[in-house]
Amino acid sequence: MRSWRGMMSDLVVFFFIVFIFVSVFLFRLSLAFTLALSWLKDRRGGERRRLDSMV
């Protein structure tokens, strides 16, 4: 049976690694999402730009 403090440190390390993986994954996902949005805006022929200039 291991000590309570040792188990806690293992949990902290585990959650830290999971947090890094999740943050990197979310960052890549948001980057791909913004890239896809800008690509769609370019495909639509600047329709959004015309609406922005009207406002």
FIGUFI-658883 format. One line per 4 residues: their letters; for each residue x, y, z of N, C-alpha, C, CB. Coordinates in pm, 1 decimal, m for minus. Glycine has a CB too. Example, Ala and Ser with C-alpha at 12.3 -4.5 7.8 and 13.67 -1.06 7.14 Angstrom:
as	1319.0/m569.0/780.0/1230.0/m450.0/780.0/1320.0/m330.0/780.0/1130.8/m447.3/904.6  1285.0/m225.0/708.0/1367.0/m106.0/714.0/1290.0/3.0/787.0/1408.4/m59.8/572.5
//
This chain:
mrsw	84.7/m120.2/0.0/0.0/0.0/0.0/88.2/125.1/0.0/m95.8/0.6/123.5  64.6/210.9/m95.2/147.1/330.9/m106.1/89.8/442.7/m20.0/157.7/376.4/m252.7  172.3/541.2/5.3/128.2/652.3/90.8/29.1/740.8/15.0/249.9/736.4/138.9  m51.4/813.4/90.2/m152.2/901.3/32.3/m86.9/1014.2/m46.4/m242.6/958.6/141.7
rgmm	27.8/1063.0/5.8/95.6/1173.5/m61.3/152.0/1128.3/m196.7/208.6/1229.2/27.9  201.5/1006.5/m203.3/254.2/955.1/m329.7/144.4/941.4/m434.1/322.4/820.3/m307.9  27.3/894.3/m391.3/m84.2/882.6/m485.1/m129.5/1020.1/m532.8/m201.5/807.9/m420.2  m128.9/1117.6/m442.3/m170.2/1252.5/m481.0/m74.6/1310.9/m584.1/m177.4/1343.8/m357.9
sdlv	55.7/1290.8/m565.7/151.5/1345.5/m661.7/134.9/1277.0/m797.3/296.4/1328.7/m610.0  106.3/1146.3/m797.0/81.0/1076.6/m922.9/m41.8/1134.1/m992.6/62.5/926.0/m898.4  m146.2/1163.2/m915.8/m267.2/1220.5/m974.2/m239.9/1358.4/m1032.1/m378.2/1228.7/m869.6  m160.6/1438.7/m960.8/m129.4/1573.5/m1009.6/m53.9/1565.3/m1141.5/m46.5/1651.8/m905.2
vfff	44.4/1475.1/m1149.6/120.7/1459.2/m1274.0/29.3/1411.5/m1386.0/237.6/1359.9/m1254.4  m58.0/1316.8/m1355.5/m148.9/1263.5/m1456.7/m241.2/1372.5/m1510.3/m231.5/1148.2/m1398.8  m301.1/1451.1/m1418.8/m391.6/1557.2/m1463.0/m317.0/1666.0/m1538.5/m464.6/1617.6/m1343.8  m191.6/1691.6/m1501.1/m112.0/1791.7/m1571.6/m87.6/1748.9/m1715.9/21.8/1814.8/m1499.4
ivfi	m53.3/1619.8/m1734.9/m29.0/1568.5/m1870.5/m157.9/1572.8/m1952.3/26.7/1423.7/m1865.4  m269.8/1532.7/m1890.8/m398.2/1535.7/m1961.2/m435.0/1678.8/m1998.6/m509.3/1473.0/m1874.5  m408.8/1773.4/m1907.7/m439.7/1913.6/m1934.6/m358.3/1965.3/m2052.5/m413.2/1999.2/m1810.4  m229.9/1927.8/m2060.6/m146.0/1971.8/m2172.4/m199.7/1914.4/m2303.3/1.6/1929.0/m2150.8
fvsv	m233.6/1785.1/m2303.4/m284.2/1723.9/m2425.9/m414.5/1789.1/m2470.6/m304.9/1574.0/m2405.7  m505.5/1815.0/m2376.3/m634.8/1874.3/m2411.0/m617.2/2016.9/m2462.4/m729.0/1873.2/m2289.3  m529.5/2093.9/m2398.8/m510.1/2232.4/m2443.1/m447.2/2236.4/m2582.2/m421.8/2309.4/m2342.9  m350.8/2148.0/m2607.7/m289.8/2143.4/m2741.3/m393.1/2101.2/m2844.9/m169.2/2046.5/m2743.4
flfr	m476.1/2002.6/m2810.6/m578.6/1955.6/m2903.7/m679.3/2066.1/m2933.6/m650.5/1832.3/m2846.9  m723.3/2138.7/m2830.3/m819.0/2247.8/m2851.5/m756.1/2359.4/m2933.1/m869.2/2302.7/m2717.1  m627.5/2386.4/m2910.5/m559.5/2490.7/m2987.5/m552.6/2452.3/m3134.4/m418.0/2515.7/m2932.5  m516.8/2326.8/m3164.0/m511.1/2281.3/m3303.2/m650.0/2285.0/m3365.8/m452.3/2138.7/m3311.8
lsla	m752.8/2248.1/m3288.1/m889.3/2246.5/m3339.2/m936.2/2387.6/m3373.2/m983.9/2182.3/m3237.0  m910.1/2482.7/m3284.5/m952.6/2620.7/m3311.1/m874.7/2678.3/m3428.6/m933.2/2709.0/m3185.8  m747.5/2641.5/m3440.7/m667.5/2688.8/m3553.5/m724.6/2635.1/m3684.5/m519.7/2646.1/m3537.3  m757.7/2505.8/m3688.3/m816.0/2447.6/m3808.7/m952.2/2509.7/m3838.2/m829.2/2295.3/m3793.8
ftla	m1028.8/2542.0/m3732.3/m1160.6/2601.5/m3751.2/m1149.5/2740.6/m3812.5/m1235.6/2608.3/m3618.1  m1055.8/2822.3/m3763.2/m1038.7/2956.7/m3818.9/m986.0/2948.4/m3961.8/m942.8/3040.4/m3731.2  m897.7/2852.3/m3989.0/m847.6/2836.2/m4125.4/m960.9/2796.8/m4219.5/m735.5/2730.9/m4129.8  m1048.1/2705.5/m4174.5/m1160.7/2663.7/m4258.1/m1257.3/2779.8/m4279.9/m1234.3/2544.6/m4194.1
lswl	m1278.4/2862.1/m4177.1/m1368.3/2976.5/m4191.2/m1314.1/3076.5/m4291.9/m1389.9/3044.7/m4056.2  m1185.0/3107.6/m4283.5/m1127.6/3202.9/m4378.2/m1130.1/3144.4/m4519.5/m983.0/3240.1/m4337.4  m1109.0/3011.2/m4533.1/m1113.5/2948.4/m4664.4/m1254.8/2957.1/m4721.7/m1067.3/2801.3/m4656.0  m1357.1/2934.3/m4637.7/m1495.5/2944.8/m4684.5/m1528.1/3088.4/m4723.8/m1593.2/2896.0/m4576.2
kdrr	m1477.1/3185.7/m4646.9/m1502.8/3325.7/m4679.9/m1442.3/3359.7/m4815.8/m1445.8/3418.8/m4570.7  m1321.8/3308.1/m4843.7/m1259.5/3334.0/m4973.2/m1338.6/3267.4/m5085.3/m1114.1/3284.2/m4973.9  m1393.6/3149.5/m5059.7/m1468.9/3079.9/m5164.0/m1598.7/3153.1/m5196.8/m1499.3/2936.4/m5120.7  m1657.6/3220.9/m5098.2/m1785.3/3287.5/m5122.2/m1767.1/3418.1/m5198.9/m1856.1/3314.4/m4990.1
gger	m1644.0/3455.3/m5226.8/m1621.6/3571.2/m5312.5/m1635.1/3704.6/m5241.1/m1716.6/3567.6/m5426.3  m1596.7/3709.8/m5114.9/m1598.3/3836.6/m5043.7/m1736.8/3889.2/m5013.5/m1524.8/3937.5/m5121.5  m1834.5/3800.8/m5004.2/m1971.1/3844.8/m4973.5/m1977.5/3905.5/m4833.6/m2070.3/3726.8/m4985.1  m1904.7/3845.6/m4739.6/m1902.6/3896.2/m4602.3/m1840.3/4035.4/m4598.6/m1824.8/3799.9/m4509.6
rrld	m1738.3/4057.9/m4681.7/m1671.7/4188.0/m4682.7/m1767.7/4296.9/m4729.2/m1547.3/4184.4/m4773.2  m1851.1/4264.5/m4826.7/m1946.8/4362.5/m4877.3/m2050.0/4396.8/m4769.7/m2017.0/4309.2/m5004.1  m2092.9/4295.5/m4693.2/m2188.0/4320.4/m4585.1/m2124.3/4405.3/m4475.8/m2238.8/4188.0/m4526.6  m1996.8/4381.5/m4446.7/m1930.1/4460.4/m4343.3/m1917.2/4605.9/m4385.7/m1792.1/4402.2/m4312.3
smv	m1894.7/4631.6/m4513.4/m1879.2/4770.6/m4557.9/m2013.6/4843.3/m4555.7/m1818.5/4775.5/m4699.8  m2124.8/4769.7/m4565.3/m2256.0/4833.7/m4560.3/m2289.6/4881.1/m4419.0/m2363.7/4737.3/m4610.0  m2243.4/4807.0/m4318.7/m2278.4/4841.4/m4179.7/m2209.4/4970.7/m4137.1/m2239.4/4726.5/m4083.4
//
